[in-house]
Amino acid sequence: GVPTCECNTCYAGADCSQLLPDCPADADSGDPLFLEPYWQQHAASSAVVFSGWHRMSYRTTGDYFISVELEKHIRLLHEAVGNAVTDGRFIVFGSGSTQLLNALVYALSPENASTPASVVATAPYYALYKLQTDLFDRREYEWKGVTSKWVNASVASMGNFIEFVTSPNNPDGRLLQSVLGGSSVIYDHAYYWPHFTAIPAPADEDVMIFTASKVTGHASSRFGWAVIKDEKVYQKATEYMQLNTMGVSRDTQLRVLKLVKVMLAEMRGEGGIFEFGHKTTRERWSKLSKVISSSNRFSLQQLSPLYCTYFKKIIDPSPAYAWLKCEMEGDVDCSAVLREAGIISRAGAVFEASSRYARLSLIKTQDDVDLLLQRMEALVSKEDVAS
Ligand code: PMP
């Protein structure tokens, strides 16, 4: 038999099939492994093989280290899904959308202003906006906290603002819009795909960010792209990429091209990735909602069915994350309450929200979600006994 020391920390037994009772359900990270079974079903058609001599040059087919073929296919993907307008727009690639966040803050910051641009986001927001802006803090821009602090400030006193708007939002899945008038806005559309939300209309903002991590599920490839209306902003973002990394790995670009080709070829058919992705996340959300509906101690964010132009019908919510609230007076640290019950979450404070909230990831593997549901069910059923 297999020695137990080779089992994953949560399993034991000769064949590692025995789940250890005190193993925590880890619902912390947004690792998009829910799409792994999809690519297992398309293993041969999505494989990429290239020999040692291939693509060794700094040069690519396109300007600025971008594969023309991949750029073309990304435009085709947006058109086929109907989630973003790319006609007449420029596209910049980044090593994950993570690299693009700062590239765009840089590109949108004024060059010769006396005060730095103020970078803000509406809470609860994705923590990296602040962490990265603080990390690269320089003359042109600084982190200025939550957007709501500035809503009533007079425009004259405000100067240059750069507002991050995440739609659908991470953590709570709401479709959001800019709230500061007159600011530059970076729309982070990482989750604006039918896996995670209805698509009411193609997004048409000046600066939009997308990532392979949340559409194909290949977080490992580190590939994101920005769709930019203004040529000067595009040129500055490109300059940033050139000075920073000289563009995204050509190996990654080849892999992503292959994945997008498979997605396009299978679109809307039996092997459609959005049909697969949406079904998976919708079922996970519906199961968790059912468990929480019989609880007085916990609640979930309210999401409504919406008309989706991709599916051409009203669809049920299918968010990437559950944004759980602890309702009881004593449960001030929701993440700690969950941890006590064997569930690892991401604390509300990470998103600059109240610690009464915690985020649970619904996009990891089925095993992760099954264990989470089991733990959540056990926790909620204890309420009945107590009351
Ligand atoms: N934006 C949002 C809103 C995210 O949730 C994430 C990752 N979880 C990212 C950007 C970064 O993703 P990546 O660098 O993998 O593209």
Boltz pocket constraint, residues with backbone or C-beta under 6 A from the ligand:
constraints:
  - pocket:
      binder: B
      contacts: [[A, 30], [A, 95], [A, 96], [A, 97], [A, 98], [A, 99], [A, 126], [A, 166], [A, 168], [A, 170], [A, 188], [A, 190], [A, 210], [A, 211], [A, 212], [A, 213], [A, 219], [A, 222], [A, 223], [A, 224]]
      max_distance: 6.0
